[in-house]
Amino acid sequence: MAQDDHSGSELAAADSSHAANVPAVKAGTALIQADTFENPGFEPHRPRVTDENPAREKRAQRTVYTLFYLSILGSVWAIAAYMLFPIESNDVGAVQLNNMFIGLGSALALLGIGFGAVHWGKTLMTSAESIDIRHPIGSTETTKQGAVEVFRQADEESGFSRRTVIRNSLIGALLVMPLPAVVLFRGLAPQDQHPVELLSHTMWKEGTRLTLDPSGVPIKAADVTIGSAFHVIPEGLSELHHGRLEEKAKAAVLLMRLNPEELNETEERSSWSYDGIVAYSKICTHVGCPVALYEQHTHHLLCPCHQSQFDVANHCEVIFGPAARPLPQLPIAVDDEGYLVAQSDFTEPVGPSFWERH
């Protein structure tokens, strides 16, 4: 008899005959059955209607390339609708018509390709079942030649090279489908002005006073202390009634004052600042987020969107992050009354690098 150390109760000895019948298995191992399922093979092939009836095959072929041609028609209609139903200012009905007809054309372009490809695969491509055997990485020359043979066989089974009408209509639909998107991008800018000119220039010009955002109060150089930073807009921006946000998105500026001895200015830009006061575009050159965080001890500007950092002491050079170029600098001076003014517009386009056209 054995005794449990915890409960004090007696335990019966294990049946030795039963233990002898239990197979010895090492800890952490599992038994795997030797027998496996037999390969059931493929089910009997069921031919499709198009496999047995040449007339139905021709009909399916016509359906496929007709769908591809409808896709082309939808793409062309989307472009035409963009021109025939322009969006007029403050006209909700014009916006609805423009969106509806362009949307119908784009939907027809996408659905025509989708339905045509699916119908092609279900009715005309070879429907015989096959097995692809996986091979280890680093194929041999024989395996590579086999892969080429697979592509050749796939081309033969799909009929891509043989069914020229379907192939050409599909290629045409794929080429025409992106065109409406290209045309619609033009609508992102005003229709009566050239978008490149709009992106290349701002409201800043010679003599324009720097004012506080959003009050529009002019700023004197004496008001800017070392270590301070101001959000600045050009004088007259707050009075605009049309296009104010668009102009602000290009003309917003950060104004900072450093110790003049800490500024590392090139000879070309030495006259762009005033007694340590510098002005740089607030629009990040990565994707256009507002660069609004200034660290006065390191003189670094931080974009909160993607953490691009710019060094104010060195012409706002990029020191970290995805931004591709420095923030554009606004040349500034002081007028006879002590107010800060711009010497000119920015000498380069502001905002993301993809805006730059020169």
Secondary structure, 3 states (H helix, E strand, C coil): CEECCCCCCEECCCCHHHHHHCCCCCCCCCCCCCCCCCCCCCCCCCCCHHHHCHHHHHHHHHHHHHHHHHHHHHHHHHHHHHHHCCCCCCCHHHHHHHHHHHHHHHHHHHHHHHHHHHHHHHHCCCCCCCCCCCCCCCCCHHHHHHHHHHHHHHHHHHCCCCCHHHHHHHHHHHHHCCHHHHHHHHHHCCCCCCHHHHHHCCCCCCCCEEEECCCCCECEHHHCCCCCEEEEEECCHHHCCCCHHHHHHHHCEEEEECCHHHCCCCCCCCCCCECCEEEEECECCCCCCECCEEECCCCEEECCCCCCEEEHHHCCEEEECCCCCCCCECCEEECCCCEEEECCCCCCCCCCHHHCCC
